[in-house]
Amino acid sequence: MPTAYILLCCDLGSENEVLEEIKQIPEVEEVNRVFGVYDMIVKISSDNMDKLKEIIALKIRKMDKVRSVLTIIRTES
């Protein structure tokens, strides 16, 4: 199952709002707020790679208060 880890930065003060919005995406397995360069780490999985990319591009990157996204796609081992 294709899986990706997404590191994202939000507008200052909007972390809780973004966190709740991301939790509504069915493919999100885990979301954690973190301290450091990024505000959150999100783990998502999907049935296929095309759907995974679509979720990242159309649902997460397009959120109003998300400023930057770094996506790490896990390889099958």
C-alpha positions in Angstrom: 0.0 0.0 0.0 1.6 3.3 -1.0 2.4 5.5 2.0 3.6 9.1 2.3 4.9 11.2 5.1 4.1 14.9 4.8 6.0 17.6 6.7 4.0 20.8 6.6 4.2 24.4 7.7 1.0 26.4 8.5 0.2 30.1 9.0 1.1 31.2 12.5 -1.7 30.3 14.9 -3.7 28.1 12.5 -2.1 24.8 13.5 -5.2 23.5 15.3 -7.5 24.4 12.5 -5.3 22.7 9.9 -4.9 19.7 12.1 -8.6 19.2 12.4 -9.1 19.7 8.7 -6.4 17.1 7.9 -8.0 14.6 10.3 -11.2 14.7 8.1 -9.3 13.2 5.1 -10.1 9.4 5.2 -6.7 8.3 4.0 -4.8 10.1 6.8 -3.6 7.5 9.2 -1.8 9.7 11.6 -1.2 13.4 12.2 1.1 14.9 14.8 2.1 18.5 15.8 5.8 18.9 16.1 8.3 21.6 17.2 11.0 22.7 14.8 11.1 23.8 11.2 7.8 22.1 10.4 4.5 22.3 12.3 3.1 18.8 11.5 3.9 15.4 10.3 1.1 13.6 8.5 1.1 9.9 7.4 -1.3 9.0 4.6 -1.9 5.7 2.8 -4.0 4.9 -0.3 -4.8 1.9 -2.5 -2.6 3.2 -5.3 0.1 5.8 -6.0 -2.1 7.9 -8.3 -4.7 8.4 -5.6 -2.0 9.1 -3.0 -0.6 11.9 -5.2 -4.1 13.3 -5.8 -4.7 13.5 -2.1 -1.5 15.4 -1.6 -1.9 17.7 -4.5 -5.6 18.5 -4.3 -6.5 18.1 -0.7 -3.4 18.9 1.5 -1.4 21.4 -0.7 -4.6 23.3 -1.5 -5.5 24.1 2.1 -5.7 27.8 2.6 -3.5 28.0 5.7 -0.9 25.5 4.6 2.2 27.4 3.6 4.7 24.7 2.6 4.8 21.0 2.2 7.6 18.4 1.9 6.4 15.0 0.8 8.4 11.8 1.4 6.9 8.7 -0.3 7.9 5.4 1.3 9.3 2.7 -1.0 8.2 -0.8 -0.6 10.6 -3.0 1.2 
